[in-house]
Amino acid sequence: MASLSVRTPDGKVRSVPLLKRITSIGRGTDNDVQLDDPAVPDSAIHVLFDGSRYQVGSLGATFQINGKKRDSHVLASQDIIRVGSSELTFSREDASAARPPPLSALTPTPDMPTSDESHTAEIPGLPGRELVMLRRLTTFSERLLGSYDLEKLLESLMDEVIEVTRADKGFLILMESNEPRVKVARNISRENIEDAVEKLSDSIISKVVKDQKPLIIADAIDAPEFKASESVVNLKVHSVMCVPLTHKGELFGLIYVGNDRLVNRFEPKSLDMLTIFAAQASLILHNALLVNELKLDNTELRKKLEDQRYGDIVGACQGMRDVYKRIDKIALTDISVLITGETGTGKELIAREIHRHSPRTKGPFITINCGAIPENLLESELFGHVKGAFTGAVATRPGKFQAAIGGTLFLDEIGEMPLQLQVKLLRALQEKVVYKVGDNRGEAVDIRVVAATNKILEEEVKKNTFREDLYYRLNVVTLKLPPLRERGEDVIVLGKFFLQKYSKEFGSKVKGFTPAATVAMKKYSWPGNIRELENRLKKAVVLADKPLLGSDDLDLKPENLEPIMPLLQAKEEFQKRYINEVLARNNGNRTKTAKDLGVDPRTIFRHLEKLEAEKTGKPLPPEEEELM
């Protein structure tokens, strides 16, 4: 037999067998288990037996299971329930002979009576009215579990509540931005009530929102607390019950039922049953609301993706919009394009969009990574080779240039190409003729070349690791891709795009992100950019066992986030970057830079001196530091 070992603050311990299908627990004398504990409310928790398992739920009180806060919990033997200052230890032994009948015995069938007087003798000690309400709770819960059509679900909930409480109207109120909003208003005829807000007492609602406790009023017009309320007087409110809907201790809604024709319509036990009903429905309702929110979120995401994508590229920050505008202008020509940006920013996708929007779209798009192929093989990969040109060349083979005829050749990581090969590439671009390795006969190629690099080629030219003439041949137009950390809301849109993609691919139940995860995604610097975001999400979708990904699932722990720098330091960093950008725009002309920025030329000189000091490690003279 299942039982509770009850230990109250005074040290007394007693064992209480769980004989009823619903066992109420609280400080009030009408509870099945009364707790002599001032920290426990009159109606605190209940234990529900469904024929096979015992589940504890809240009647408005906060409780813990084995030291952790819970709203509801399926009990296992030796679980410790803590409510107020009391401890209740659950234990269960084989008691099949004493077990109450299964739920199927309580579920109405078409030939079963459903009046309040039916089944009054099925469970000893359970009055007929409570049994009917329990039966309705059970059958309604089964229906809720199978439905996430939010509108029908909420209307069905209120119709059941009105019927089991004998009210003539009922309202479901949900919290939006911490304000109560009427979502469903129904009458006894299962019809929607027009002008629902005008039929409610805001003073009664405010009290339940504030106290987060169930409330029953026999006659609001005569109640000392409410008889002066304008809404109560104007509406001539009589009998009212109002109970909170909570999830993990947080209020997310209310159930309000009333009867304006009769006083004393509702009994205290009706409030207890409505509270139990609300406690059981809260989790299912919360899940339904979450699913509905995710549906809306996915609908909004699809719309955003339509509005915020360019071909296969997702994102609509200003930096990316500028890139799209340039693609529209240059794609129709055969002009050479150099795409720059950090690793993982999507340079190949940009190259594909240039090809897709060009007259060459029906031709091939050929990619070669100049940094991934050994130097001795790269020439053969680019231009092809003839049979016998080198050891292992057993047949004549065309290269990437020949494969791209009529289309586009994308030279990725062009900054990694060896100097010796850069000469041959320059010749091929200038003459539009290529020579296979081992062959002295040229072959004309009609291609467009798009190159990409994560290096700053101007600096490579200065270091003599990249040919200046090749740089200018490739860099007729530059497309600079912004890093992910500078793309604002794009990181969330991209995150949701990848989440949808991989949830579908791997059959995962993951549907979205927690608020903490979205904040962490915006704060993180994403050194690997979009590629890193995609890989983290792919891993999280595979390993997660919850519908919402948290920051831990993405390995975005506080210690991994970019530290917040003091405002003064942030200003200095911005000023340094901005002066460097204007200097670069003016080709290093200090006087023009000072004029453009509206500062004394000495400010620019001191800025450059400070940069030089940082490079060499030599400190500035004290007087120079003061001027900075």
VMD Tcl script that draws the C-alpha trace (Angstrom):
set ca {
  {0.00 0.00 0.00}
  {1.23 3.51 -0.80}
  {1.65 5.87 2.13}
  {3.16 9.14 3.26}
  {5.43 9.45 6.29}
  {4.63 12.95 7.56}
  {7.12 14.90 9.67}
  {5.88 18.32 10.91}
  {8.03 21.11 12.42}
  {7.19 20.01 15.97}
  {9.06 16.75 15.31}
  {6.00 14.54 15.21}
  {6.01 11.74 12.62}
  {2.99 9.83 11.44}
  {2.20 7.49 8.57}
  {-0.83 8.20 6.36}
  {-2.07 5.54 3.88}
  {-3.09 6.85 0.45}
  {-6.49 5.22 0.00}
  {-8.24 7.84 -2.13}
  {-7.72 8.70 -5.77}
  {-7.12 12.32 -4.79}
  {-5.52 13.09 -1.44}
  {-5.55 16.77 -0.48}
  {-2.80 18.10 1.80}
  {-2.68 21.42 3.65}
  {-3.14 23.26 6.93}
  {-6.96 23.45 6.64}
  {-9.05 21.01 8.66}
  {-10.98 19.82 5.59}
  {-7.82 18.28 4.01}
  {-7.27 14.54 3.89}
  {-3.80 15.12 5.36}
  {-3.77 18.09 7.71}
  {-0.35 19.63 8.41}
  {0.10 21.47 11.69}
  {2.56 23.88 10.07}
  {2.02 27.68 9.94}
  {4.24 27.86 6.82}
  {1.78 25.72 4.86}
  {-1.33 27.31 3.25}
  {-4.83 25.95 3.90}
  {-4.79 24.12 0.56}
  {-1.20 23.27 -0.39}
  {-0.75 20.19 -2.59}
  {-2.57 17.05 -3.70}
  {-1.57 13.50 -4.61}
  {-3.44 12.01 -7.59}
  {-3.54 8.23 -8.23}
  {-4.40 7.34 -11.86}
  {-4.57 3.59 -11.35}
  {-0.88 2.90 -11.87}
  {1.15 5.83 -10.57}
  {0.98 8.58 -7.97}
  {1.53 12.19 -8.99}
  {1.89 15.18 -6.68}
  {0.71 18.60 -7.86}
  {0.41 22.10 -6.44}
  {-2.81 23.70 -5.21}
  {-1.08 27.06 -5.09}
  {1.81 26.25 -2.75}
  {5.48 25.91 -3.68}
  {6.94 22.50 -2.92}
  {10.19 20.60 -3.47}
  {10.92 17.03 -4.48}
  {14.25 15.78 -3.17}
  {15.45 19.38 -2.80}
  {14.31 20.65 -6.23}
  {11.33 22.92 -6.91}
  {8.53 21.29 -8.87}
  {5.00 22.12 -10.09}
  {4.14 18.45 -10.48}
  {6.04 15.19 -10.15}
  {5.41 11.46 -10.61}
  {6.36 9.95 -7.27}
  {8.85 7.14 -6.78}
  {9.37 5.27 -3.54}
  {11.39 7.26 -0.98}
  {10.82 10.58 -2.74}
  {10.80 13.39 -0.16}
  {8.20 16.12 -0.59}
  {8.94 19.34 1.27}
  {6.16 21.88 1.67}
  {6.52 24.74 4.12}
  {8.55 23.33 7.01}
  {7.07 19.84 6.71}
  {8.53 16.76 5.06}
  {6.49 13.95 3.54}
  {8.27 10.75 2.47}
  {6.43 8.69 -0.13}
  {6.67 4.91 -0.02}
  {4.93 2.26 -2.04}
  {4.55 -1.48 -1.62}
  {2.66 -4.03 -3.68}
  {-0.99 -3.35 -2.88}
  {-2.88 -4.63 -5.89}
  {-5.74 -5.92 -3.76}
  {-6.35 -2.49 -2.25}
  {-5.65 -0.51 -5.42}
  {-8.53 1.70 -6.62}
  {-10.21 0.79 -9.92}
  {-8.42 1.84 -13.13}
  {-9.18 5.12 -14.83}
  {-11.16 3.34 -17.52}
  {-13.76 2.63 -14.87}
  {-14.13 6.38 -14.37}
  {-14.16 7.34 -18.04}
  {-17.71 7.80 -19.31}
  {-18.94 5.73 -22.25}
  {-21.95 6.54 -24.44}
  {-24.26 4.30 -22.38}
  {-23.01 5.60 -19.00}
  {-24.93 8.22 -17.04}
  {-23.07 11.50 -16.59}
  {-25.19 13.17 -13.94}
  {-23.71 14.38 -10.71}
  {-25.25 11.44 -8.86}
  {-23.63 8.69 -10.98}
  {-20.76 6.54 -9.65}
  {-21.20 7.81 -6.11}
  {-20.20 4.49 -4.60}
  {-17.20 3.62 -6.80}
  {-14.51 5.01 -4.51}
  {-15.07 4.82 -0.75}
  {-14.92 8.23 0.90}
  {-15.12 10.22 -2.37}
  {-18.40 12.20 -2.64}
  {-20.33 11.93 -5.92}
  {-19.80 15.60 -6.90}
  {-16.03 15.33 -6.49}
  {-16.01 12.05 -8.41}
  {-17.81 13.61 -11.38}
  {-15.31 16.48 -11.44}
  {-12.44 14.00 -11.23}
  {-13.87 11.99 -14.11}
  {-14.19 15.14 -16.23}
  {-10.64 16.16 -15.34}
  {-9.36 12.75 -16.44}
  {-11.19 12.67 -19.76}
  {-10.39 16.31 -20.50}
  {-6.69 15.76 -19.77}
  {-6.69 12.88 -22.26}
  {-8.20 15.15 -24.91}
  {-5.70 17.92 -24.16}
  {-2.77 15.55 -24.54}
  {-3.87 14.78 -28.08}
  {-4.53 18.35 -29.21}
  {-2.41 21.44 -29.70}
  {-5.01 23.43 -31.67}
  {-4.76 26.33 -29.26}
  {-8.06 28.07 -30.01}
  {-10.18 24.92 -29.73}
  {-8.20 23.73 -26.72}
  {-8.81 26.93 -24.74}
  {-12.52 27.05 -25.58}
  {-12.90 23.39 -24.63}
  {-11.14 24.07 -21.34}
  {-13.56 26.85 -20.39}
  {-16.64 24.84 -21.43}
  {-15.54 22.03 -19.10}
  {-14.78 24.44 -16.26}
  {-18.21 26.11 -16.54}
  {-19.96 22.75 -16.50}
  {-18.11 21.19 -13.57}
  {-18.41 24.34 -11.42}
  {-22.06 25.11 -12.32}
  {-21.09 28.62 -13.30}
  {-22.94 30.58 -15.95}
  {-19.81 32.13 -17.46}
  {-16.08 31.54 -17.50}
  {-12.99 33.40 -18.62}
  {-9.48 32.25 -19.43}
  {-7.00 35.04 -18.81}
  {-3.35 34.85 -19.88}
  {-0.52 37.14 -18.83}
  {1.07 39.16 -21.62}
  {3.90 41.52 -20.69}
  {2.84 41.08 -17.05}
  {-0.68 42.29 -17.86}
  {-3.82 40.06 -17.78}
  {-5.51 39.64 -21.17}
  {-8.81 37.82 -21.74}
  {-8.22 35.07 -24.30}
  {-11.46 33.08 -23.99}
  {-14.88 34.11 -22.66}
  {-17.65 31.49 -22.71}
  {-21.20 31.17 -21.36}
  {-23.21 28.20 -20.19}
  {-24.51 27.67 -23.74}
  {-20.92 27.08 -24.99}
  {-20.94 30.37 -26.87}
  {-18.37 33.14 -26.93}
  {-19.18 36.23 -24.86}
  {-18.93 39.57 -26.62}
  {-17.24 42.51 -24.84}
  {-15.65 40.05 -22.41}
  {-13.48 42.64 -20.66}
  {-16.57 44.56 -19.58}
  {-18.00 41.45 -17.85}
  {-15.07 40.98 -15.47}
  {-14.16 42.48 -12.11}
  {-10.65 43.86 -12.44}
  {-10.31 44.20 -8.66}
  {-10.86 40.46 -8.16}
  {-8.40 39.63 -10.94}
  {-5.82 42.03 -9.48}
  {-6.02 40.30 -6.09}
  {-5.43 36.82 -7.52}
  {-2.58 38.11 -9.71}
  {-0.98 39.74 -6.67}
  {-1.49 36.88 -4.18}
  {-1.30 34.00 -6.69}
  {-3.76 32.07 -4.54}
  {-7.19 30.60 -5.34}
  {-10.10 32.89 -4.37}
  {-13.79 32.13 -3.69}
  {-16.39 34.85 -3.04}
  {-19.93 34.02 -1.93}
  {-21.35 37.45 -2.70}
  {-18.92 40.09 -3.98}
  {-21.41 42.94 -3.48}
  {-21.46 42.26 0.28}
  {-17.78 41.28 0.63}
  {-15.95 43.97 2.68}
  {-12.90 43.80 0.39}
  {-14.83 44.24 -2.85}
  {-18.15 45.96 -2.16}
  {-16.56 49.37 -2.80}
  {-15.10 48.18 -6.12}
  {-16.58 50.05 -9.07}
  {-16.43 46.98 -11.31}
  {-18.19 44.79 -8.69}
  {-20.95 47.34 -8.13}
  {-21.51 48.09 -11.81}
  {-21.56 44.42 -12.80}
  {-23.57 43.36 -9.73}
  {-21.11 40.51 -9.18}
  {-22.27 37.75 -6.84}
  {-20.58 34.33 -6.81}
  {-17.00 34.19 -8.13}
  {-14.11 31.72 -8.15}
  {-10.71 32.62 -9.55}
  {-7.63 30.38 -9.55}
  {-4.08 31.00 -10.84}
  {-2.37 29.02 -13.60}
  {1.34 28.61 -12.87}
  {4.34 26.94 -14.45}
  {7.56 26.45 -12.46}
  {6.31 28.92 -9.88}
  {5.58 31.63 -12.47}
  {2.03 32.92 -13.01}
  {1.02 32.72 -16.68}
  {-2.75 32.93 -16.43}
  {-6.03 32.72 -14.49}
  {-9.32 30.84 -14.66}
  {-12.27 33.03 -13.59}
  {-15.82 31.70 -13.27}
  {-18.87 33.49 -12.01}
  {-22.61 33.52 -11.48}
  {-24.27 36.94 -11.31}
  {-27.73 35.62 -10.43}
  {-27.03 33.53 -7.33}
  {-25.07 34.04 -4.13}
  {-23.20 31.17 -2.45}
  {-23.17 29.33 -5.77}
  {-19.75 27.83 -5.15}
  {-18.68 25.69 -2.18}
  {-15.12 25.53 -0.80}
  {-14.72 22.00 -2.19}
  {-15.66 23.32 -5.62}
  {-12.71 25.69 -5.33}
  {-10.48 22.79 -4.31}
  {-11.53 20.78 -7.35}
  {-11.17 23.78 -9.68}
  {-7.69 24.34 -8.25}
  {-6.80 20.70 -8.91}
  {-8.28 21.01 -12.40}
  {-6.17 24.12 -13.02}
  {-3.02 22.49 -11.65}
  {-3.41 19.49 -13.96}
  {-4.30 21.64 -16.97}
  {-1.47 24.16 -16.40}
  {1.35 22.01 -17.75}
  {-0.64 20.90 -20.80}
  {-1.79 24.46 -21.47}
  {1.73 25.82 -21.06}
  {3.04 23.25 -23.54}
  {0.24 24.11 -25.98}
  {1.07 27.80 -25.68}
  {4.75 27.01 -26.25}
  {3.98 24.90 -29.33}
  {1.70 27.66 -30.65}
  {4.42 30.26 -30.02}
  {6.92 28.10 -31.90}
  {4.45 27.72 -34.78}
  {4.09 31.49 -34.93}
  {7.86 31.81 -34.58}
  {8.39 29.39 -37.46}
  {5.83 31.25 -39.58}
  {7.58 34.51 -38.76}
  {10.94 32.87 -39.50}
  {9.76 31.71 -42.93}
  {8.56 35.23 -43.66}
  {11.84 36.66 -42.39}
  {13.80 34.22 -44.51}
  {11.83 35.34 -47.55}
  {12.50 38.98 -46.70}
  {16.05 38.51 -45.45}
  {17.70 36.20 -47.92}
  {19.44 36.67 -51.22}
  {19.36 33.38 -53.10}
  {20.94 30.87 -50.72}
  {22.40 33.59 -48.50}
  {20.55 34.33 -45.26}
  {20.94 37.75 -43.67}
  {19.77 41.32 -44.08}
  {22.10 43.51 -42.04}
  {23.20 46.71 -43.74}
  {26.65 45.30 -44.53}
  {25.13 42.33 -46.37}
  {22.56 44.51 -48.16}
  {25.47 46.56 -49.52}
  {27.07 43.33 -50.79}
  {23.81 42.26 -52.50}
  {23.54 45.64 -54.27}
  {27.07 45.27 -55.62}
  {26.37 41.71 -56.80}
  {23.34 42.96 -58.76}
  {25.60 45.48 -60.53}
  {28.67 43.33 -61.24}
  {27.04 39.96 -61.97}
  {25.96 40.96 -65.48}
  {29.57 41.66 -66.47}
  {32.67 39.46 -66.72}
  {34.63 41.77 -64.45}
  {37.04 40.06 -62.00}
  {35.89 40.03 -58.37}
  {37.88 39.58 -55.16}
  {35.84 38.48 -52.13}
  {37.45 39.20 -48.77}
  {36.41 38.34 -45.24}
  {37.28 36.23 -42.23}
  {37.18 32.44 -42.35}
  {33.65 31.09 -42.34}
  {31.85 34.24 -43.53}
  {30.38 32.54 -46.62}
  {32.70 33.64 -49.45}
  {31.87 30.64 -51.64}
  {28.13 31.32 -51.30}
  {28.73 34.87 -52.51}
  {30.72 33.57 -55.49}
  {27.86 31.19 -56.35}
  {25.35 34.05 -56.24}
  {27.56 36.10 -58.61}
  {27.53 33.12 -60.98}
  {23.78 32.52 -60.53}
  {22.91 36.15 -61.36}
  {25.26 36.28 -64.37}
  {24.65 35.36 -68.04}
  {26.88 32.33 -67.35}
  {24.34 30.79 -64.94}
  {23.74 27.77 -67.20}
  {27.47 27.10 -67.38}
  {29.56 25.24 -64.77}
  {30.62 26.69 -61.43}
  {34.02 25.19 -60.61}
  {35.76 25.60 -57.26}
  {39.38 25.02 -56.33}
  {40.92 25.67 -52.91}
  {44.40 26.99 -53.56}
  {45.46 26.36 -49.97}
  {44.35 22.73 -49.78}
  {46.36 21.28 -52.68}
  {50.14 20.62 -52.48}
  {52.25 23.03 -54.55}
  {53.54 20.33 -56.90}
  {49.99 19.28 -57.80}
  {48.27 22.67 -57.88}
  {49.47 23.60 -61.41}
  {48.13 20.32 -62.78}
  {44.82 20.87 -60.95}
  {44.48 24.34 -62.43}
  {45.67 23.80 -66.02}
  {45.65 20.02 -66.55}
  {48.49 17.80 -67.77}
  {49.39 15.56 -70.69}
  {50.26 11.88 -70.46}
  {53.82 11.36 -69.22}
  {54.27 14.96 -68.04}
  {55.38 13.65 -64.64}
  {55.50 10.43 -62.67}
  {51.96 9.14 -62.28}
  {50.53 11.10 -65.25}
  {49.19 7.98 -67.00}
  {46.68 9.90 -69.12}
  {46.02 13.39 -70.45}
  {43.70 15.24 -68.11}
  {42.07 18.71 -68.30}
  {42.31 21.12 -65.36}
  {39.83 23.37 -63.57}
  {40.26 26.15 -66.15}
  {39.09 23.84 -68.94}
  {36.26 22.46 -66.78}
  {34.98 26.00 -66.17}
  {34.69 26.98 -69.85}
  {31.42 28.84 -70.36}
  {31.00 29.33 -66.64}
  {32.77 30.61 -63.52}
  {36.02 29.52 -61.84}
  {36.18 30.24 -58.11}
  {39.72 30.44 -56.73}
  {39.30 30.08 -52.98}
  {42.12 31.04 -50.58}
  {44.02 32.70 -53.42}
  {46.40 34.23 -50.86}
  {47.88 30.75 -50.26}
  {49.00 30.29 -53.91}
  {52.82 29.91 -54.32}
  {54.62 32.82 -56.03}
  {55.90 30.65 -58.90}
  {52.38 29.63 -59.82}
  {51.05 33.17 -59.47}
  {53.06 34.09 -62.61}
  {51.36 31.37 -64.66}
  {47.94 32.31 -63.29}
  {48.48 35.95 -64.25}
  {49.43 34.91 -67.77}
  {46.31 32.74 -68.07}
  {44.08 35.59 -66.90}
  {45.66 38.11 -69.25}
  {45.76 35.94 -72.37}
  {42.72 33.74 -71.57}
  {44.90 30.87 -72.75}
  {46.17 27.98 -70.58}
  {48.94 25.42 -71.11}
  {48.69 21.92 -69.73}
  {51.68 20.71 -67.75}
  {54.04 19.09 -70.27}
  {52.41 20.72 -73.29}
  {53.54 23.78 -75.26}
  {50.26 24.21 -77.11}
  {47.90 26.81 -75.66}
  {44.18 26.28 -75.19}
  {41.73 29.22 -75.21}
  {39.37 29.37 -72.22}
  {36.22 31.48 -71.95}
  {35.68 31.79 -68.20}
  {34.97 34.31 -65.48}
  {37.29 34.27 -62.46}
  {36.14 35.05 -58.92}
  {38.77 34.85 -56.18}
  {38.50 34.89 -52.39}
  {40.85 35.23 -49.43}
  {40.82 35.75 -45.69}
  {44.20 37.47 -45.90}
  {44.83 41.19 -46.42}
  {46.47 40.98 -49.84}
  {47.81 44.56 -49.68}
  {49.98 43.46 -46.75}
  {50.99 40.26 -48.59}
  {52.08 42.43 -51.53}
  {54.24 44.55 -49.20}
  {55.80 41.37 -47.81}
  {56.48 40.14 -51.35}
  {54.46 36.97 -50.84}
  {51.81 37.99 -53.37}
  {52.42 39.56 -56.79}
  {51.19 43.14 -57.10}
  {50.24 42.75 -60.78}
  {48.15 39.66 -60.00}
  {46.50 41.47 -57.10}
  {45.33 44.29 -59.37}
  {44.24 41.80 -62.05}
  {42.01 39.95 -59.54}
  {40.91 42.96 -57.51}
  {38.94 44.92 -60.09}
  {35.95 44.91 -57.69}
  {36.17 43.98 -54.01}
  {33.31 42.50 -51.99}
  {34.12 42.66 -48.27}
  {31.96 40.37 -46.12}
  {31.27 41.51 -42.55}
  {32.08 39.04 -39.74}
  {29.10 37.45 -37.98}
  {29.70 39.43 -34.78}
  {28.95 42.63 -36.72}
  {25.75 41.37 -38.34}
  {23.35 42.06 -35.45}
  {20.07 40.10 -35.64}
  {21.41 38.01 -38.53}
  {22.99 35.64 -36.01}
  {19.53 34.73 -34.63}
  {17.93 34.40 -38.08}
  {20.83 32.21 -39.23}
  {20.63 30.20 -36.00}
  {16.93 29.48 -36.51}
  {17.56 28.61 -40.16}
  {20.20 26.01 -39.24}
  {18.09 24.72 -36.33}
  {15.14 24.06 -38.65}
  {17.38 22.49 -41.26}
  {19.10 20.03 -38.92}
  {16.05 19.27 -36.77}
  {14.34 18.07 -39.93}
  {17.43 16.25 -41.19}
  {18.09 14.37 -37.93}
  {14.45 13.94 -36.84}
  {15.10 15.96 -33.68}
  {12.38 17.36 -31.39}
  {14.33 20.63 -30.93}
  {12.10 23.57 -31.91}
  {13.80 26.76 -30.76}
  {16.10 28.63 -28.37}
  {15.67 29.72 -24.77}
  {15.86 33.49 -24.15}
  {19.24 32.97 -22.44}
  {20.57 31.20 -25.54}
  {19.60 34.05 -27.89}
  {21.30 36.56 -25.57}
  {24.45 34.41 -25.48}
  {24.45 34.04 -29.28}
  {24.40 37.82 -29.67}
  {27.17 38.32 -27.10}
  {29.56 35.70 -28.46}
  {32.20 36.94 -30.92}
  {31.97 33.90 -33.29}
  {35.63 33.75 -34.38}
  {34.71 30.92 -36.78}
  {31.75 32.95 -38.07}
  {28.84 31.22 -39.85}
  {30.70 27.92 -40.16}
  {31.19 27.82 -36.37}
  {27.52 28.69 -35.77}
  {26.38 25.93 -38.12}
  {28.65 23.30 -36.54}
  {27.64 24.21 -32.98}
  {23.96 24.00 -33.89}
  {24.36 20.70 -35.70}
  {26.00 19.20 -32.60}
  {23.39 20.70 -30.25}
  {20.44 19.42 -32.31}
  {21.86 15.88 -32.29}
  {22.67 15.79 -28.55}
  {19.82 17.86 -27.05}
  {16.94 16.12 -25.27}
  {14.80 19.25 -24.74}
  {12.60 21.19 -27.18}
  {14.49 24.43 -26.52}
  {18.27 24.77 -26.83}
  {19.95 26.58 -23.94}
  {23.27 28.40 -23.91}
  {24.93 25.29 -22.40}
  {23.74 23.19 -25.36}
  {25.63 25.60 -27.63}
  {28.69 25.61 -25.31}
  {28.20 29.34 -24.86}
  {29.10 29.53 -21.20}
  {29.77 32.90 -19.54}
  {33.52 32.30 -19.56}
  {33.42 31.84 -23.36}
  {31.69 35.14 -24.04}
  {33.53 38.30 -24.97}
  {34.26 40.26 -21.77}
  {32.59 43.65 -21.45}
  {35.24 46.37 -21.63}
  {34.95 49.70 -19.77}
  {33.29 52.49 -21.75}
  {36.49 54.56 -21.93}
  {38.42 51.62 -23.38}
  {35.62 50.92 -25.88}
  {35.72 54.55 -27.03}
  {39.49 54.37 -27.48}
  {39.24 51.14 -29.48}
  {36.56 52.60 -31.74}
  {38.54 55.81 -32.25}
  {41.65 53.84 -33.16}
  {39.79 51.69 -35.71}
  {37.96 54.65 -37.21}
  {41.09 56.77 -37.70}
  {42.78 53.77 -39.36}
  {39.81 53.31 -41.72}
  {39.85 56.99 -42.77}
  {43.64 56.90 -43.21}
  {43.29 53.85 -45.46}
  {40.56 55.60 -47.47}
  {42.88 58.59 -47.91}
  {45.85 56.38 -48.86}
  {47.71 57.38 -45.70}
  {47.38 61.13 -46.28}
  {47.51 62.48 -42.70}
  {46.57 66.07 -43.51}
  {43.47 65.09 -45.49}
  {42.50 62.57 -42.78}
  {42.72 65.28 -40.10}
  {40.61 67.60 -42.28}
  {37.97 64.92 -42.90}
  {37.76 64.11 -39.18}
  {37.74 67.76 -38.16}
  {40.75 67.45 -35.82}
  {44.17 69.04 -35.53}
  {46.76 67.22 -37.73}
  {48.83 66.64 -34.57}
  {46.09 64.28 -33.36}
  {46.70 62.03 -36.37}
  {50.49 62.21 -35.91}
  {50.15 61.21 -32.24}
  {47.80 58.39 -33.23}
  {50.39 56.99 -35.65}
  {53.16 57.38 -33.10}
  {51.13 55.44 -30.58}
  {50.51 52.64 -33.11}
  {54.24 52.47 -33.81}
  {54.99 52.36 -30.08}
  {52.54 49.46 -29.67}
  {54.28 47.55 -32.48}
  {57.82 48.13 -31.19}
  {56.95 47.89 -27.52}
  {58.54 51.24 -26.78}
  {56.47 53.51 -24.54}
  {55.55 57.01 -25.62}
  {57.21 59.93 -23.77}
  {55.05 61.03 -20.79}
  {54.13 64.32 -22.47}
  {52.91 62.43 -25.55}
  {50.81 60.09 -23.37}
  {49.14 63.09 -21.74}
  {48.25 64.53 -25.15}
  {46.61 61.25 -26.17}
}
mol new
graphics top color blue
foreach p $ca { graphics top sphere $p radius 0.5 }
foreach p [lrange $ca 0 end-1] q [lrange $ca 1 end] { graphics top cylinder $p $q radius 0.2 }
display resetview
